[in-house]
Amino acid sequence: MLNKFLILIIFLPVMAWAQMDFCNQDLENYPVLAGGREKPLYVLAIDTIRFMTGETKVGDLPATVAFCKLSLKAFGMPLELPVMIRVDHVDVKKLLGMNEKDHAMPVNDIFARAGDIETKIAELKENNSFKKELTKVSQRMGTYQAITEGRAWTVPLKTSKGVEFVALTEFLSRERVESAQGKGMNPVQYLFNQGKADYLAAKGDGYLLELKYFKLNLFQWAILVSLLAILLLGGMKNKIPGSVFVVLTVVMQITAMTMRVMISGRAPITNMYETVMFSGFGALILSCIITFVRKETVFVLAGLGYNILCLMMMKFAHGMLDEGISPLVPVLRDNFWLSTHVTTVILSYAALALSWILANSLLIRKRFFTVTNEEYRYQSDLIYTAIKVGTVMLAAGVILGGVWADYSWGRFWGWDPKETWSLIVLLVYTAILHGRYSSWIPPKRFVPLVAGAFMSVMMAWFGVNYILASGLHSYGFSEGGAIFLGSFFLIQILLLLTGVIGNKQAPEQST
């Protein structure tokens, strides 16, 4: 505390200059150490501010500038930024006296209720959604304290052991600031420049790839390109222009995923954000392969449609999906099993998603437009193809998962919720395949069953994480998302009712 006081008294003009001129966008590429990885300050600032407030800015200030200014509070700078602490749960809002329509609370107001939050956490024995949200709010408050106390920002410092990262308060110690006097136009700027130069000399600028990855926003651009591909393929007889945009979409997403792999050093399938990313991309690739074999454009259109849904989730569902790149838990560090079991399962979901898109589109078309029996049977056959691919891949994924489970946990099967629901999905689609093959399921029931069956996939994929939230697969869990899943089930049921009830076009011919 004395150290901070001395810095404030002796170097207040220096720190005031830092507040006005030092905290700018040029700091985005400054190296920091956070979450076990070296990364640009821009990434740390975005992740931290978003976790704390739910936004990527504080007022009109970009995340990097706000993060820097808040960090200077550790040295007594009289800074007051309009920081709002995010609160999602309705019961937590009631506890804090918030309006239910508000999603955040001013930082000073929420710290005034910190005692109530901690008391309530201690009182609650069951680890329900209320307690989890209280804990998360407490963590957000702790994040704010870490920033304003200078602990959240680590700076490279050359020592006898090489370049190490130290907290901002240690980096800008009284002795170091005094020693930098006269070595540049400002000692703070000199120390930071020297720290970055020492880091680059020792480790290079490879960490900047992550800055390029986030700045390029290739997944966001892929949404636009995918939409253009659908419009061109669906609206033009000449399929070449649309095919060019399909290829461009694939190239953009491969580039983005390759950059993510290079940054993380692992396959991009270890959390919910990455599984959604890989599922959309996998569906597009599988649809292109099936289109090449079957010579049917509808597969590519379905793949593009599902890919857009996944890309939009990645862009807008920040409450559910965390795009940050974090170190792996121990069970996921075996890249061989990670690259086989998880990849196979996600690709199976992608293939089954194609059947889901095709089945729903056929239901709606048959309900509101004229679909001949011959066309209905042909479209059903296309759906059947997608299910066969998905079911075979899912069976392989379940078997590989059993082998990995024996390798990691010493048993092939343990009725873990994720394992159980994967088996349920496999049994559901196997029954549909058998019923279709043996004519046990007639054509008029096959399509609705396929459309509804994807709800089992969503339960295995999202429901186990967002609703059950238990089991050995806890490394993939995320909080929230129950509203999303409930909305999906509701919409799917409404689509089924719309497509089936009152529909006079129900082909009875067996295929």
Buried (B, 14 or more C-beta within 10 A) or exposed (E): EEBBEBBEEBBEEBBEBBBEEBBEEEBBBBBBBBBEBBBBBBBBBBBBBBBBBBBBBBEEBBBBBBBBBBBBBBBBBEBEBEBBBBBBBEBBBEBBEBEEEEBBBEBEEBBEBEEBBEEBBEEBEEEEBBBBBBBBBBEBBEBBEBBBBBBBBBBBBBEEEEBEBBBBBBBBBBEBBEEBEEEEEBBBBBBBBBBBEBBBEEBEEEBBBBBEBBEBEBBBBBBEBBBBBBEBBEEEEEEEBBBBBBEBBBEBBEBBBEBBEEBBEBBBBBBBBBBBBBBBBBBBBBBBEBBEEEEBBBBBBBBBBBBBBBBBBBBEBBBBBBBBBEEBEEBBEBEEBBEBBBBBBBBBBBBBBBBBBBBBBBBBBBBEEEBEEEBBBEBBBBBBBBBBBBBBBBBBBBEBBBEBBEEBEEEBEEEBBBBBBBBBBBEBBBBBBEBBEEEEBBBBBBBBBBBBBBBBBBBBBBBBBBBBBEBBBEEBBBBBBBEBBEEBBEEBEEBBEBBBEEBEBBBEEEB
